[in-house]
């Protein structure tokens, strides 16, 4: 498939311009499956915490494609012998389509229904879909090649490295894009410097040693973004309520409850037997419309949860101390005795993130390391050289938070034992 007669450009707030030169990429962007990503937010429920976080998986996917295109263009301009030129379109398509299988509110719906967006991405690519037919115009086996990159088992590891690694196009775009739209500075990285320092070498993407400080900054930015944005306790509160809505809706459905409003494909979602075509009907507009209707359902639990989510009446939270953890079951029993729902009015959350995993002698981390190329053409894992990376490697910090509906608790406050009331008095 040829280059476009005239290059197409998208104006982008993060990368300034996104350049499309290949007819295949242009056709893929215009498939209905890719256009659906306009209706899936990149940051799930974070818009309830950071009001600017309304950007979509569509814009992120274009950004990942653009970073990948720039990396490959640099490799080809410099005629690096380790870059396989014949893999260019496979890498660009995988970068563009890597998030095609995300559902509404992304990770929350995955957790609620034990789904994996990468599995759905591959099913969409390999199924009877518009995007699959476009890929087959290249070659009958081309959809399988792109799916293999996304599954991380593609035969050419360097292509997988571009799309999935500790320093990949996906992470670089979401750090920059999420920082921009949430209005924070933590994710601001020197991407131009990083891209100039990348090299294809011995079947891997590596970093020239002189680019180490830009990579250190990138890893620190990632660390800060997780704790200041992605794991923000207010966002976690909205995610908890969202998962509870999905859980309650499935409980009601499987118990034979008759919903006043239950559009397709929600029955298939609750039955875990969605077809690809049904899955593609799921977007955030449909889910939020359902939530608005469920605010009037007969079941008081789902009615309350949906009202909380739609009106942003989120759960309050307290940070738990180690001694408090042994009292959780006691608190559940007290809640139950006081007429609260122990399964829905109380939730423990423990978010953790590993900023960067250091080298181990086994093969488990191959492809998960950032390798530096020194002046003697030796490869060094970055934590061997960087004190900053060593200091944050292996840090898996986390705090326990207890989430609860404050209005319900206040209504029964005078019945709480003093030692339990003390826990809730530490509201943040």
C-alpha angles and dihedrals in degrees: 000000000000137000115269114265088235125024116247120218134196118203107232130186092216105038097023092225133020111207123211114190103156124079090217093058091047092051091048093051089054096052116111091238092058093042088055087070088073085072096053118078116227094221101039110213096356089106086075088062103030106032093203094059095101096117119128140232085246094065092042092051091052088050093052089049091051095050090048091049091052093049093049092045089054092049091050095044090054092043093227105190094215093063112091102220092197089067095061098103094041089055094045093049093048090050092049096044102035094108098039092115098054114127129211111301086008112220097026093061090044091056093044095052101026092244131147120215093209090057090051091046090056093045090053093048093048097039134084093282137131091248091050092052092050091051090050089059085075095048138325090249096044097095089054091051092052091045090051091056090052091048087051094233098102112137093237105065095191090067091052088049091060094056102028123030137095088275103035136140091255095058094042092053098045093048092052095039097044092047091050096050097040090048096234127130099216096093096050104121133169094249094166090058092047092049092050090053097051118107135181105232133164093342095311138089107245136175125241106244093241088065093061096106092054089052091049088054090049092053092047090049091052090050092051094045092054094052099036100037117008095042096035105147093230090054089048088053092055091046090052092053091046092053090046091054090053091046093049093046091052092046091052093046095050091047090057097255112164111232118209087215123028114147125190131294094031095086089056090048091053091046092048091230103109118154119220091256092051092047090054089059090065113099136141094262090060094045094048091046088054091049091052090052092045090058083080099045121126093238107090095207098057090038091056095044094050092048090051092050097045095043095038094241091150131181119270119232142208128197110243124225120217092257091055093061092073090058098057096098089047090052090050091053092048090049090050092049090050093053098259121129107252093201098048105025095054129048133168117213127190111176116191135175133184106216095200133347115225125227121283126188094245128080094248093099098045106132091017096081132086108229125200122210111216130201091270091055091251121144117232126183104238097240089060089064107026121070090192093057091045090053094055098034113108093012105140100171121174143157131213115238128190115213124198142153104266096201092056092046093050090054091061098028096118090059095057118107109247095245090054093044088055091062092055092045089070091075111162 
